[in-house]
Amino acid sequence: MQAAVKFHSETKAMTISGKKIPLESLTPILPPKERERRKRDVEKRLYDVFSKYDKKPKKQAEPNRQHCSAGLKVL
């Protein structure tokens, strides 16, 4: 059974379309080792996602084209 995780709560009021909406941000309070483990896990997952989409498309091979001087016919 896992121990209950406590959270730090931060509340802000945002105005959207003339209406005030309260936003509550919850941050887990973790021991330093667990926080670092979770941080590394998130960084690894983000790296995997961004590296997947960062790959540049491979250049397509251009067909062999022969350049000839003006007035010459290509056989």
Phi, psi and omega in degrees: 000134181274149177287148179293135180268132177268154183234146171267128184252136176226124183245134177229152176255125179249146176254118180231122181054039177079001180250139176272126181237124178282134176245130179245124178255123179250127179240125181292142176262109186238156172296153184307318181294318179293321178298316179294320179298315179294321179299314179297321180297315179295316180299319180296316180295319177296319179299316179301317181293310184290325179291331178296319183267355181274347182296129181281143180296144179287142177290137176281141180293131178280143178294152178294120179238135178256127179266133179231161179292156179301136177093349178266144179266144177271127180274000000 
